[in-house]
Amino acid sequence: MVKAINWLGRALGLVCGVCLASVWAFVLWVPSAGLTVSGISIVTALLLVAFAVFAAIASAYGHATVIALLFLASFFPVGAFLMPTDHWLKWVGWVDLGLLLAAVLIWISRRGATAAA
């Protein structure tokens, strides 16, 4: 059961990371995406693509701490701001919360925690 929870967390983190990287790449390179990106926003969008890719890689390897840190780095500057908006990008915040859930699932099913319990 613990192994299944760990794999569920890894899969969820991988899916959320790929989804976030795809959305930010779409916003960055498709001008008609509904969001004009210029100046410092381009750097921010590239940074969020990198964070999402690193979160997906960390999920594949099962590093809950890295996923949680990347969640914090991507959710609070942008994800939390976009959640209450009436725009299709509000789903970025909800997918970011999926990263947090993946980190929690991986954390509770890690080897040291199961041996101690």
Secondary structure as GFF3:
##gff-version 3
##sequence-region A 1 117
A	DSSP	alpha_helix	2	29	.	.	.	ID=ss1
A	DSSP	alpha_helix	40	61	.	.	.	ID=ss2
A	DSSP	alpha_helix	64	74	.	.	.	ID=ss3
A	DSSP	pi_helix	75	79	.	.	.	ID=ss4
A	DSSP	alpha_helix	80	82	.	.	.	ID=ss5
A	DSSP	alpha_helix	90	108	.	.	.	ID=ss6
A	DSSP	alpha_helix	111	116	.	.	.	ID=ss7
###
